[in-house]
Amino acid sequence: MKKILIVDDEPNIIMSLEYTFKKSNFKVFIARDGQEALDILETETPDAIILDVMMPNVDGYATITQIKKNEKLAHTKIVFLSAKNKESDIEKGLNLGANTYMTKPFSIKKLVEKINELLEK
């Protein structure tokens, strides 16, 4: 079973993504900010991480910077999912090591397709 970590502070997004990925046979972990995500990553090694940029405490950019320092997470695919849609925001996310960057509002179907595509590579 593939594992995914969803990191977002919006309850509606968390609920819909959790439901969708569980239906797609993923084991789902939830974090509501970057620090919670980093705590989970101390014991879990997900295949993919969906990461929001704007969150309380530790934002997505700081979170991915920490993730990239962890060798056991080297093969984990990271997708930024954010309302920040300026070219500079997207570029920053990709330069920090994200595999792809999707902007909100988003299509859950497209997001699931993108995750599956990344995990098949």
URKATA-V276819 format. One record per backbone hydrogen bond with DSSP energy under -1.0 kcal/mol. CO is the residue of the C=O (numbers start at 1). NH is the residue of the N-H. Records with the same first field share a line. If there is no record, write none. Layout:
BEGIN
CO = NH ; NH
END
This chain:
BEGIN
2 = 27
3 = 47 ; 48
4 = 29
5 = 50
6 = 31
7 = 52
10 = 14
11 = 15
12 = 16
13 = 17
14 = 18
15 = 19
16 = 20
17 = 21
18 = 22
19 = 23
20 = 24
21 = 26
22 = 25
27 = 4
29 = 6
31 = 8
33 = 37
34 = 38
35 = 39
36 = 40
37 = 41
40 = 43 ; 44
47 = 77
48 = 5
49 = 79
50 = 7
51 = 81
53 = 60
56 = 58
58 = 34
59 = 63
60 = 64
61 = 65
62 = 66
63 = 67
64 = 68
67 = 70
70 = 73
71 = 74
73 = 76
77 = 49
78 = 99 ; 100
79 = 51
80 = 102
82 = 104
86 = 90
87 = 91
88 = 92
89 = 93
90 = 94
91 = 95
92 = 96
93 = 98
94 = 97
100 = 80
102 = 82
107 = 111
108 = 112
109 = 113
110 = 114
111 = 115
112 = 116
113 = 117
114 = 118
115 = 119
116 = 120
END
